[in-house]
Amino acid sequence: MEAVIEKWGNGLGIKIPNFLIRELKLKDGISVKIRDVGQEIRIQPQPKKQLIAMLDGITEANIHEFVDTGTPVGNEIW
């Protein structure tokens, strides 16, 4: 299969044919991993991150400070 690399904004893009979109169950906005392997470009869909995995990435070094947003000003329930 051949495709054409085209200018998209300040970058380059390649269109993925419909049969591959269906076969690989790709959707708009999914994350992919792009690697160069020798003279090849390899693109792999990445599984959606699970909440537990994201929470496991929180450490003392990367956690943000508490942000006080003040008292309720409308019908918020705290």
Secondary structure, 3 states (H helix, E strand, C coil): CCCCEEEECCEEEECCCHHHHHHCCCCCCCCEEEEEECCEEEEEECCCCCHHHHHHCCCCCCCCCCCCCCCCCCCCCC
